[in-house]
Amino acid sequence: MPAVMGRGGRRRRSIGEINMVPFIDVMLVLLVIFMVTAPLITTGVVDLPSVGKSAQRPNKVIEVIVGSDEQLKLKVDGGEAAPATMRDLVARVRQGQGGDADAPVVISADRNVKYEAVVKVMDTLQRAGVKRVGLSVKQASG
């Protein structure tokens, strides 16, 4: 006869299952807490900057246009837009500035262009020492 015997002559076995009831209870309590507190959370309001109209247009404006296919074009004082590459962009901008380092450079981009392409153009110009680099904005009608 074996030394360890339970009632009725059977051995006791350990149960290899996880009791899910406490887990489900905790999850339901958390669900109720989140459902009650979710409407009470205030959403953050982001105040975006507004753009006013400039009182006076600068004498010379160089516009770098980033097309929807990420091709660059350069326009000086509203003239004809000439194609440009990222390699010769800085030289062409300096040539357009004509020795006036304070001449503003405006980057215009199609709305479908990746933000990364616009930042790359801006970064290239700023690393080359172009002082006044900005982004073109569309005025809201109204």
C-alpha positions in Angstrom: 0.0 0.0 0.0 1.3 3.4 -0.9 2.3 5.7 2.0 0.4 8.8 0.7 -3.3 8.0 0.4 -6.2 10.4 0.2 -9.8 9.8 0.9 -11.2 6.8 -0.8 -7.7 5.5 -1.7 -7.1 8.1 -4.5 -3.9 10.2 -4.8 -4.4 14.0 -4.7 -3.4 15.7 -7.9 -2.5 19.4 -8.2 -4.8 21.4 -10.5 -2.9 22.7 -13.5 -5.5 25.3 -14.5 -5.4 29.0 -13.9 -8.5 30.4 -12.1 -9.7 33.2 -14.5 -12.5 34.6 -12.3 -10.3 37.0 -10.3 -8.6 38.2 -13.5 -12.0 38.8 -15.1 -13.2 40.7 -12.0 -10.2 43.0 -12.0 -10.6 43.7 -15.7 -14.3 44.6 -15.3 -13.5 46.9 -12.5 -10.8 48.6 -14.6 -13.2 48.9 -17.5 -15.8 50.6 -15.4 -13.3 53.0 -13.9 -12.0 54.0 -17.4 -15.6 54.3 -18.7 -16.5 56.7 -15.9 -13.3 58.8 -16.0 -13.0 59.1 -19.8 -15.6 61.8 -20.3 -14.1 63.8 -17.4 -10.7 64.1 -19.1 -10.3 67.5 -20.7 -8.8 67.5 -24.2 -5.8 69.7 -24.8 -6.3 72.7 -27.0 -3.4 73.6 -29.3 -3.1 77.3 -30.1 -1.6 77.5 -33.6 0.1 80.7 -34.7 -1.7 83.0 -37.0 -0.1 84.7 -39.9 -0.6 88.4 -40.4 0.0 90.3 -43.6 3.4 92.0 -44.1 3.4 95.7 -44.2 6.0 95.9 -46.9 7.2 93.3 -49.4 11.0 92.9 -49.5 12.9 94.1 -52.5 14.2 90.7 -53.6 12.6 87.4 -52.8 14.0 84.0 -53.8 11.4 81.3 -53.8 12.3 77.6 -53.7 9.4 75.5 -55.0 9.1 71.9 -54.0 6.8 70.1 -56.4 4.6 67.1 -55.7 7.3 64.9 -57.2 9.9 66.5 -54.9 11.6 68.2 -57.8 13.0 71.7 -57.0 12.4 74.9 -58.9 13.9 78.3 -58.1 12.1 81.6 -58.8 13.7 85.0 -58.2 11.5 88.0 -57.8 8.5 86.3 -59.2 10.2 85.6 -62.5 10.3 82.3 -64.4 10.8 79.2 -62.3 13.9 77.3 -63.3 14.6 73.7 -62.3 17.2 73.1 -59.7 18.8 70.2 -57.9 19.7 69.8 -54.2 23.4 70.0 -55.1 23.3 73.3 -56.9 20.5 74.8 -54.8 22.8 76.8 -52.5 24.9 78.2 -55.3 21.8 79.2 -57.2 20.3 80.8 -54.1 23.4 82.8 -53.5 23.5 83.8 -57.1 19.9 85.0 -56.8 20.7 87.0 -53.7 23.3 88.9 -55.7 25.6 89.5 -52.7 22.7 90.6 -50.4 22.8 88.0 -47.6 19.6 89.5 -46.1 17.5 88.7 -49.1 14.8 86.3 -47.8 14.4 82.8 -49.2 10.9 81.4 -49.1 10.1 77.7 -49.5 6.8 76.8 -51.1 5.7 73.2 -51.3 2.8 71.3 -52.7 0.5 70.0 -50.0 1.2 66.4 -51.0 4.9 66.7 -50.5 6.4 64.8 -47.5 7.4 67.1 -44.7 10.9 65.5 -44.7 11.6 66.9 -48.2 10.7 70.5 -47.1 12.8 70.2 -44.0 15.7 68.8 -46.0 15.7 71.9 -48.3 15.4 74.2 -45.3 18.3 72.4 -43.5 20.5 72.5 -46.6 20.0 76.3 -46.9 20.5 77.0 -43.2 23.7 74.8 -43.0 25.1 76.8 -46.0 24.7 80.0 -44.0 21.6 81.5 -45.7 20.2 83.8 -43.0 16.5 84.4 -43.8 14.8 81.1 -44.7 11.0 80.8 -44.2 8.0 78.9 -45.3 5.3 80.2 -47.6 1.8 80.0 -46.2 -1.6 80.2 -47.9 -3.7 83.1 -46.6 -7.0 82.0 -45.3 -9.9 83.5 -47.3 -12.5 85.2 -45.2 
